[in-house]
Amino acid sequence: MRRTLRNWRRPALFLAMLAALAGCHRATLPESGTYPARLYAARCGTCHAAYNPRSMTAAMWQVQLQAMEPRMAATGHPLSDDDRRAILEYLTRNAGG
């Protein structure tokens, strides 16, 4: 019985590592390489991963952006009006339904 359990340890560990690595993979953002996508990733992805815009509706993104702005200002990096507009337009254009 012990020998059988030992034989399963390596494959189980290998599968667990694969699952962990798959979870770390960041999907490509919509419109990758465009100015709005790069701006969003740069401004919102510095403190946390830049979430795929399809993960929330346009209305949810508006609320989320409003909630994050005081935090960004507190770090000394507030959004300019132009950056806010570009990011919100990008998120709205690519939002989930």
DSSP file (Angstrom, degrees, kcal/mol; ACC not computed):
  #  RESIDUE AA STRUCTURE BP1 BP2  ACC     N-H-->O    O-->H-N    N-H-->O    O-->H-N    TCO  KAPPA ALPHA  PHI   PSI    X-CA   Y-CA   Z-CA
    1    1 A M     >        0   0    0      0, 0.0     4,-2.0     0, 0.0     5,-0.2   0.000 360.0 360.0 360.0 -45.1    0.0    0.0    0.0
    2    2 A R  H  >  +     0   0    0      1,-0.2     4,-2.3     2,-0.2     5,-0.2   0.891 360.0  53.8 -61.2 -39.4    2.8    2.4    0.9
    3    3 A R  H  > S+     0   0    0      1,-0.2     4,-1.7     2,-0.2    -1,-0.2   0.894 107.1  51.4 -63.6 -38.8    4.6    1.8   -2.4
    4    4 A T  H  > S+     0   0    0      2,-0.2     4,-0.8     1,-0.2    -1,-0.2   0.911 109.6  49.6 -64.4 -42.9    1.4    2.6   -4.3
    5    5 A L  H >X S+     0   0    0     -4,-2.0     3,-0.8     1,-0.2     4,-0.8   0.902 109.0  52.6 -63.0 -40.9    1.0    5.9   -2.4
    6    6 A R  H >X S+     0   0    0     -4,-2.3     3,-0.7     1,-0.2     4,-0.7   0.868 103.5  57.8 -62.1 -36.8    4.6    6.8   -3.1
    7    7 A N  H 3< S+     0   0    0     -4,-1.7    -1,-0.2     1,-0.2    -2,-0.2   0.745 106.3  49.7 -66.7 -23.1    4.1    6.2   -6.9
    8    8 A W  H <X S+     0   0    0     -4,-0.8     4,-2.0    -3,-0.8    -1,-0.2   0.616  92.3  78.0 -90.3 -14.6    1.3    8.8   -6.9
    9    9 A R  H <X S+     0   0    0     -4,-0.8     4,-2.7    -3,-0.7     5,-0.2   0.943  93.3  46.2 -64.0 -49.8    3.2   11.6   -5.2
   10   10 A R  H  X S+     0   0    0     -4,-0.7     4,-2.7     2,-0.2     5,-0.2   0.945 115.0  44.8 -62.7 -50.0    5.3   12.7   -8.1
   11   11 A P  H  > S+     0   0    0      0, 0.0     4,-2.5     0, 0.0    -1,-0.2   0.904 114.7  50.5 -61.1 -37.6    2.5   12.8  -10.7
   12   12 A A  H  X S+     0   0    0     -4,-2.0     4,-2.2     2,-0.2    -2,-0.2   0.919 111.9  46.7 -65.4 -42.5    0.2   14.6   -8.2
   13   13 A L  H  X S+     0   0    0     -4,-2.7     4,-2.3     2,-0.2    -1,-0.2   0.910 112.0  51.4 -63.9 -42.7    2.9   17.2   -7.4
   14   14 A F  H  X S+     0   0    0     -4,-2.7     4,-2.2    -5,-0.2    -2,-0.2   0.922 110.8  47.4 -60.7 -45.3    3.5   17.7  -11.1
   15   15 A L  H  X S+     0   0    0     -4,-2.5     4,-2.3     1,-0.2    -1,-0.2   0.884 110.4  52.6 -64.7 -38.5   -0.2   18.2  -11.8
   16   16 A A  H  X S+     0   0    0     -4,-2.2     4,-2.1     2,-0.2    -1,-0.2   0.901 109.6  49.1 -63.7 -40.5   -0.4   20.6   -8.9
   17   17 A M  H  X S+     0   0    0     -4,-2.3     4,-2.4     2,-0.2    -2,-0.2   0.898 110.3  50.7 -66.3 -40.1    2.5   22.6  -10.3
   18   18 A L  H  X S+     0   0    0     -4,-2.2     4,-2.3     2,-0.2    -2,-0.2   0.915 110.0  50.0 -62.4 -42.8    0.9   22.7  -13.8
   19   19 A A  H  X S+     0   0    0     -4,-2.3     4,-1.7     2,-0.2    -2,-0.2   0.899 110.9  49.6 -63.2 -40.6   -2.4   24.0  -12.3
   20   20 A A  H  X S+     0   0    0     -4,-2.1     4,-1.0     1,-0.2    -2,-0.2   0.910 111.5  48.4 -65.2 -42.2   -0.6   26.7  -10.4
   21   21 A L  H  X S+     0   0    0     -4,-2.4     4,-0.7     1,-0.2     3,-0.4   0.880 108.5  53.8 -66.2 -37.3    1.3   27.8  -13.5
   22   22 A A  H >< S+     0   0    0     -4,-2.3     3,-0.7     1,-0.2    -1,-0.2   0.876 106.4  53.2 -64.4 -36.5   -1.8   27.9  -15.5
   23   23 A G  H 3< S+     0   0    0     -4,-1.7    -1,-0.2     1,-0.2    -2,-0.2   0.755 105.1  55.2 -69.3 -24.2   -3.4   30.1  -12.9
   24   24 A C  H 3< S+     0   0    0     -4,-1.0    -1,-0.2    -3,-0.4     2,-0.2   0.631  81.9 109.5 -83.0 -14.9   -0.5   32.6  -13.2
   25   25 A H    <<  -     0   0    0     -4,-0.7     2,-0.6    -3,-0.7    -3,-0.0  -0.430  62.0-145.0 -66.9 128.5   -0.9   33.0  -16.9
   26   26 A R        -     0   0    0     -2,-0.2     2,-0.1     3,-0.0    -2,-0.1  -0.844  13.3-132.9 -97.3 126.1   -2.2   36.4  -17.9
   27   27 A A        -     0   0    0     -2,-0.6     2,-0.2     1,-0.1    -1,-0.0  -0.400  31.6 -96.0 -72.4 152.7   -4.4   36.5  -20.8
   28   28 A T        -     0   0    0     -2,-0.1    -1,-0.1     1,-0.1     3,-0.1  -0.487  41.0-119.7 -69.4 136.5   -3.8   39.1  -23.5
   29   29 A L    >   -     0   0    0     -2,-0.2     3,-1.1     1,-0.1    -1,-0.1  -0.424  34.3 -94.4 -73.3 151.4   -5.9   42.2  -23.1
   30   30 A P  T 3  S+     0   0    0      0, 0.0     3,-0.1     0, 0.0    -1,-0.1  -0.341 112.6  19.3 -60.8 149.5   -8.3   43.2  -25.9
   31   31 A E  T >  S-     0   0    0      1,-0.2     3,-2.4     2,-0.1     6,-0.4   0.796  92.3-165.8  58.4  30.7   -6.8   45.8  -28.3
   32   32 A S  T <   +     0   0    0     -3,-1.1    -1,-0.2     1,-0.3     3,-0.1  -0.154  66.8  24.0 -50.2 134.6   -3.4   44.7  -27.1
   33   33 A G  T 3  S+     0   0    0      1,-0.4    -1,-0.3    -3,-0.1     2,-0.1   0.219  93.1 119.4  93.4 -14.9   -0.7   47.1  -28.1
   34   34 A T  S <> S-     0   0    0     -3,-2.4     4,-2.5     1,-0.1    -1,-0.4  -0.419  77.3-109.8 -79.2 161.1   -3.0   50.1  -28.6
   35   35 A Y  H  > S+     0   0    0      1,-0.2     4,-2.9     2,-0.2     5,-0.2   0.927 116.6  49.6 -57.6 -48.4   -2.5   53.3  -26.5
   36   36 A P  H  > S+     0   0    0      0, 0.0     4,-2.6     0, 0.0    -1,-0.2   0.903 112.5  47.4 -60.7 -39.8   -5.6   52.8  -24.4
   37   37 A A  H  > S+     0   0    0     -6,-0.4     4,-2.4     2,-0.2    -2,-0.2   0.908 114.6  46.2 -67.0 -41.1   -4.8   49.1  -23.6
   38   38 A R  H  X S+     0   0    0     -4,-2.5     4,-2.6     2,-0.2     5,-0.2   0.903 112.8  50.4 -67.3 -40.3   -1.2   50.0  -22.7
   39   39 A L  H  X S+     0   0    0     -4,-2.9     4,-3.0    -5,-0.2     5,-0.4   0.935 111.7  47.8 -62.1 -46.9   -2.4   53.0  -20.6
   40   40 A Y  H  X>S+     0   0    0     -4,-2.6     4,-2.7    -5,-0.2     5,-0.6   0.937 114.2  46.3 -59.0 -48.1   -4.9   50.8  -18.7
   41   41 A A  H  X5S+     0   0    0     -4,-2.4     4,-1.1     3,-0.2    -1,-0.2   0.889 116.0  46.1 -63.6 -39.1   -2.3   48.1  -18.1
   42   42 A A  H  <5S+     0   0    0     -4,-2.6     4,-0.2    -5,-0.2    -2,-0.2   0.922 121.1  34.9 -71.2 -44.4    0.3   50.7  -17.0
   43   43 A R  H  <5S+     0   0    0     -4,-3.0     3,-0.3    -5,-0.2     4,-0.2   0.894 131.1  28.9 -80.5 -40.1   -1.9   52.7  -14.7
   44   44 A C  H  X5S+     0   0    0     -4,-2.7     4,-0.7    -5,-0.4     3,-0.3   0.662 115.4  60.2 -95.4 -18.2   -4.1   49.9  -13.3
   45   45 A G  T  <<S+     0   0    0     -4,-1.1    -1,-0.2    -5,-0.6     5,-0.2   0.348  83.2  80.1 -94.1   7.6   -1.7   47.1  -13.5
   46   46 A T  T  4 S+     0   0    0     -3,-0.3    -1,-0.2    -4,-0.2    -2,-0.1   0.856 105.4  28.2 -80.9 -34.4    1.0   48.5  -11.2
   47   47 A C  T  4 S-     0   0    0     -3,-0.3     2,-0.3     1,-0.2    -2,-0.2   0.701 137.3  -0.1 -97.1 -23.1   -0.7   47.6   -8.0
   48   48 A H  S  < S-     0   0    0     -4,-0.7    -1,-0.2     3,-0.0     2,-0.0  -0.945  95.2 -67.5-154.5 168.9   -2.6   44.5   -9.2
   49   49 A A        -     0   0    0     -2,-0.3     2,-0.8     1,-0.1    -3,-0.1  -0.376  54.2-110.3 -62.5 140.3   -3.0   42.5  -12.4
   50   50 A A        -     0   0    0     -5,-0.2    -1,-0.1    -9,-0.1    -5,-0.1  -0.652  39.8-134.0 -73.4 112.9   -4.9   44.5  -15.1
   51   51 A Y        -     0   0    0     -2,-0.8    -1,-0.0     1,-0.1    -7,-0.0  -0.328  23.0 -97.9 -69.9 149.1   -8.2   42.6  -15.2
   52   52 A N    >   -     0   0    0      1,-0.2     3,-2.5   -23,-0.1     4,-0.2  -0.513  29.9-131.6 -64.4 128.8   -9.7   41.6  -18.6
   53   53 A P  G >  S+     0   0    0      0, 0.0     3,-1.3     0, 0.0    43,-1.0   0.769 104.2  67.0 -55.3 -26.0  -12.3   44.3  -19.4
   54   54 A R  G 3  S+     0   0    0     41,-0.3    43,-0.1     1,-0.3    41,-0.1   0.585  80.2  80.5 -72.2  -7.5  -14.8   41.5  -20.2
   55   55 A S  G <  S+     0   0    0     -3,-2.5     2,-0.3    41,-0.1    -1,-0.3   0.640 101.6  28.4 -75.2 -12.4  -14.8   40.5  -16.5
   56   56 A M  S <  S-     0   0    0     -3,-1.3    40,-2.6    -4,-0.2     2,-0.1  -0.954  84.9-106.1-141.8 161.5  -17.3   43.4  -15.7
   57   57 A T     >  -     0   0    0     -2,-0.3     4,-2.2    38,-0.2     5,-0.2  -0.342  40.8-103.0 -78.3 168.1  -20.0   45.4  -17.4
   58   58 A A  H  > S+     0   0    0     38,-0.4     4,-1.9     1,-0.2     5,-0.1   0.901 123.7  50.6 -59.6 -41.9  -19.5   49.0  -18.5
   59   59 A A  H  > S+     0   0    0      1,-0.2     4,-1.9     2,-0.2    -1,-0.2   0.891 109.2  51.1 -64.7 -38.9  -21.5   50.2  -15.5
   60   60 A M  H  > S+     0   0    0      1,-0.2     4,-2.6     2,-0.2    -1,-0.2   0.886 108.1  52.5 -65.5 -38.3  -19.4   48.1  -13.1
   61   61 A W  H  X S+     0   0    0     -4,-2.2     4,-3.0     2,-0.2     5,-0.2   0.890 106.3  53.5 -64.9 -38.5  -16.2   49.5  -14.6
   62   62 A Q  H  X S+     0   0    0     -4,-1.9     4,-2.1     2,-0.2    -1,-0.2   0.934 112.3  44.1 -61.9 -45.1  -17.4   53.0  -14.1
   63   63 A V  H  X S+     0   0    0     -4,-1.9     4,-2.1     2,-0.2    -2,-0.2   0.914 114.2  50.8 -64.0 -43.3  -18.0   52.3  -10.4
   64   64 A Q  H  X S+     0   0    0     -4,-2.6     4,-1.8     2,-0.2    -2,-0.2   0.912 109.8  49.1 -63.0 -43.4  -14.7   50.4  -10.1
   65   65 A L  H  X S+     0   0    0     -4,-3.0     4,-1.7     1,-0.2    -1,-0.2   0.913 110.9  50.2 -63.9 -42.2  -12.7   53.2  -11.6
   66   66 A Q  H  < S+     0   0    0     -4,-2.1    -1,-0.2    -5,-0.2    -2,-0.2   0.879 110.7  50.5 -62.0 -37.2  -14.4   55.8   -9.3
   67   67 A A  H  < S+     0   0    0     -4,-2.1     4,-0.5     1,-0.2    -1,-0.2   0.825 112.4  46.5 -70.1 -31.3  -13.6   53.5   -6.3
   68   68 A M  H  X S+     0   0    0     -4,-1.8     4,-2.3     1,-0.2     3,-0.3   0.731  92.3  79.2 -85.0 -22.6   -9.9   53.2   -7.3
   69   69 A E  H  X S+     0   0    0     -4,-1.7     4,-2.5     1,-0.2     5,-0.2   0.890  91.3  50.5 -58.5 -43.6   -9.3   56.9   -8.0
   70   70 A P  H  > S+     0   0    0      0, 0.0     4,-2.1     0, 0.0    -1,-0.2   0.885 111.0  50.8 -61.8 -34.8   -8.8   58.0   -4.4
   71   71 A R  H  > S+     0   0    0     -4,-0.5     4,-1.2    -3,-0.3    -2,-0.2   0.907 110.4  48.4 -66.4 -41.0   -6.4   55.1   -3.9
   72   72 A M  H  <>S+     0   0    0     -4,-2.3     5,-2.2     1,-0.2     3,-0.4   0.905 112.0  49.1 -65.6 -40.8   -4.4   56.2   -6.9
   73   73 A A  H ><5S+     0   0    0     -4,-2.5     3,-1.5     1,-0.2    -1,-0.2   0.880 106.0  57.6 -64.7 -37.7   -4.4   59.8   -5.7
   74   74 A A  H 3<5S+     0   0    0     -4,-2.1    -1,-0.2     1,-0.3    -2,-0.2   0.786 103.1  53.7 -65.2 -26.9   -3.2   58.6   -2.2
   75   75 A T  T 3<5S-     0   0    0     -4,-1.2    -1,-0.3    -3,-0.4    -2,-0.2   0.485 122.8-106.9 -84.7  -1.7   -0.2   57.0   -3.8
   76   76 A G  T < 5S+     0   0    0     -3,-1.5    -3,-0.2    -4,-0.2    -2,-0.1   0.602  96.9  99.0  88.4  11.9    0.7   60.3   -5.5
   77   77 A H      < +     0   0    0     -5,-2.2    -4,-0.1    -6,-0.2    -3,-0.1  -0.501  50.1 175.1-129.8  64.3   -0.3   59.1   -9.0
   78   78 A P        -     0   0    0      0, 0.0     2,-0.3     0, 0.0    -9,-0.1  -0.299  36.2-104.8 -69.2 156.2   -3.8   60.5   -9.7
   79   79 A L        -     0   0    0    -10,-0.1     2,-0.1     4,-0.1    -6,-0.0  -0.607  29.8-131.6 -77.9 137.1   -5.4   60.0  -13.0
   80   80 A S     >  -     0   0    0     -2,-0.3     4,-2.8     1,-0.1     5,-0.2  -0.425  28.0-107.1 -76.0 164.4   -5.6   63.0  -15.3
   81   81 A D  H  > S+     0   0    0      1,-0.2     4,-2.4     2,-0.2     5,-0.2   0.907 122.0  49.6 -59.6 -41.4   -8.9   63.8  -16.9
   82   82 A D  H  > S+     0   0    0      2,-0.2     4,-2.5     1,-0.2    -1,-0.2   0.912 112.2  46.8 -65.8 -42.4   -7.5   62.6  -20.3
   83   83 A D  H  > S+     0   0    0      2,-0.2     4,-2.8     1,-0.2     5,-0.3   0.922 112.1  50.6 -65.1 -43.4   -6.2   59.3  -18.8
   84   84 A R  H  X S+     0   0    0     -4,-2.8     4,-2.6     1,-0.2     5,-0.2   0.933 112.8  46.4 -58.4 -46.8   -9.5   58.7  -16.9
   85   85 A R  H  X S+     0   0    0     -4,-2.4     4,-2.5    -5,-0.2     5,-0.2   0.922 113.8  47.4 -63.5 -45.5  -11.5   59.2  -20.1
   86   86 A A  H  X S+     0   0    0     -4,-2.5     4,-2.2     2,-0.2    -2,-0.2   0.913 114.9  46.0 -64.2 -43.0   -9.2   57.0  -22.3
   87   87 A I  H  X S+     0   0    0     -4,-2.8     4,-2.8     2,-0.2     5,-0.2   0.931 114.1  47.3 -66.7 -45.1   -9.2   54.2  -19.7
   88   88 A L  H  X S+     0   0    0     -4,-2.6     4,-2.7    -5,-0.3     5,-0.2   0.892 112.2  49.8 -65.9 -38.7  -13.0   54.3  -19.2
   89   89 A E  H  X S+     0   0    0     -4,-2.5     4,-2.5    -5,-0.2    -1,-0.2   0.914 112.2  48.9 -63.3 -41.6  -13.7   54.4  -22.9
   90   90 A Y  H  X S+     0   0    0     -4,-2.2     4,-1.5    -5,-0.2    -2,-0.2   0.944 114.1  44.8 -61.8 -48.8  -11.4   51.4  -23.4
   91   91 A L  H  < S+     0   0    0     -4,-2.8     4,-0.4     1,-0.2    -2,-0.2   0.898 114.7  48.6 -63.9 -40.7  -13.0   49.5  -20.6
   92   92 A T  H >< S+     0   0    0     -4,-2.7     3,-0.8     1,-0.2    -1,-0.2   0.908 110.1  51.3 -65.7 -42.2  -16.5   50.4  -21.8
   93   93 A R  H 3< S+     0   0    0     -4,-2.5    -1,-0.2     1,-0.2    -2,-0.2   0.822 121.2  33.5 -64.1 -31.0  -15.7   49.4  -25.4
   94   94 A N  T 3< S+     0   0    0     -4,-1.5    -1,-0.2    -5,-0.2    -2,-0.2   0.246  90.7 130.2-110.5  11.6  -14.4   46.0  -24.2
   95   95 A A    <   -     0   0    0     -3,-0.8   -41,-0.3    -4,-0.4   -38,-0.2  -0.190  59.3-108.0 -67.5 157.4  -16.7   45.3  -21.3
   96   96 A G              0   0    0    -40,-2.6   -38,-0.4   -43,-1.0    -1,-0.1  -0.352 360.0 360.0 -78.9 166.0  -18.6   42.1  -20.8
   97   97 A G              0   0    0    -40,-0.1   -40,-0.1   -43,-0.1    -1,-0.1   0.418 360.0 360.0-100.1 360.0  -22.3   41.9  -21.3
